Amino acid sequence: QVQVVESGGGLVQAGGSLRLSCAASGRTFSRYGMGWFRQAPGKEREFVASISWSGGGTYYADSVKDRFTISRDNAKNSVYLQMNSLKPEDTAVYYCAARSVPIFTPATLPDYWGQGTHVTVSS
């Protein structure tokens, strides 16, 4: 199995930037697609972004497209989410997720979840 741990969350002002990191451990030699989800207060968890094992295929929710960038470093067993031009509506708990296939499309269900890291964007 794979365990993922997120970090990098915090409090930022609107328009600012934040970089989230996700460190994977366990069976990290498999070709896992990786992604990020988030859950705002009172709302269901939603897809944010995902990336294929090779790093060549990425997907973004419309709400974050052109502002967020997902990337990965397989040598470090890590995936990142660079968040720019943050808005108050981006406030949520962000979860790193992994799927036991090379490609991770928005409609697919992850196999592994991280515990989440809080992101708060103030106005």
N, C-alpha and C positions, 0 to 999 in steps of 0.2 A: 504494500500500500504506500501511498504518498501522503505526506503531511506538509501543509503549507502554512506559513506564518507571515502575516502582513505587518508592515511598519511604515512610518513616515507620515501618519495622520497628524492633524493638529488644527490650530486656529489661524486662519488667514483672513485678510481683508478682501473684499470684492475687487476683482481685477488682478489679484495676485496669483502666484503659482505655488504648486506643491508637487512633490514627487513621491509616489508610493512605491514601496518595494515588497516583493513577495519571495521569501526564501523557501525552497522546497527541500525535503529530506525524505529518506526512505528509498523506495524504488524509483530513483530519479534517472535511470538510464533508459527508460521507455520513452517512446515518442508521444508525449502528452501535449495536447492542445491546452493552452492556458487562457484564462480570462478573468475579468473583473466584473463584479456585480455590486450594487449598492442598495441600501434600504433607508429611505428617509422616514422620519417619524410619522406614524399613522398610515404608511403606505407599504405595499408589498415590495419584495425584493425584485429589482429589475436589472436587466443586462446593461452593461456599460461598454465593454470592449473585449475582444478576444484576439488571440494570435495563434497561428499554427506552430507546430513543432519546428519547422524550418525557419519560421519568422517571416516567410514570404506572403502569407495570407492573413490579413487583419480585417476585423469588423468593428464597427462603432455604432452605438445608438445615435439616432438623429440629434438628440439633445446635447451630445458632447462632441460630435463630429467637428473637426477643424479647431477644436480647443484641446482635446486630450490626445495623447499619443501612447500607444502600448508598444512595448519592446521586450525582448528577452535575451538572456545570455545563458545559453545551455551549458557552457563551461562552468558557470557559477551556479547553475540550477536556480536561476532567478528570473523573475518577470517584473516589469516596471510599468507604472502608469504615470506619465508626465501630464499634469493638469495645469493648463494655462487659462488665463482670463476667467478665473473662477467667479461664479455667481452664487448668491445666497441659496438658490434652489439646488445647488450642488451639495448642500449640507446633507450628510448621510453617513451611515456606517458602510465602509467599503470592504468588500470581501474578495479575496483571491480564490480562484477555483481552478480545478484541473479536470480534464476529461481524458479517459484512457484510449484515446484515438488521436492521430496526428492533427486532425482538423477540428476546430471548435466554432461552429456557427451559432448565431444568436438564439436559434430556436432549440438547441440541444440542452440536455440536462447534465450538469457537471457530476462527476463521480466523487470528487473530494472538495472540501471547503476549508478555508481558513477561518479563524475566529473573528476577524474583522478589525478594522482600525477606523477611528472616528475622524471625520473631516467636518469642520465647522467653518463656514464662510460668513463673515459679518459684513454688514452694509455700512 
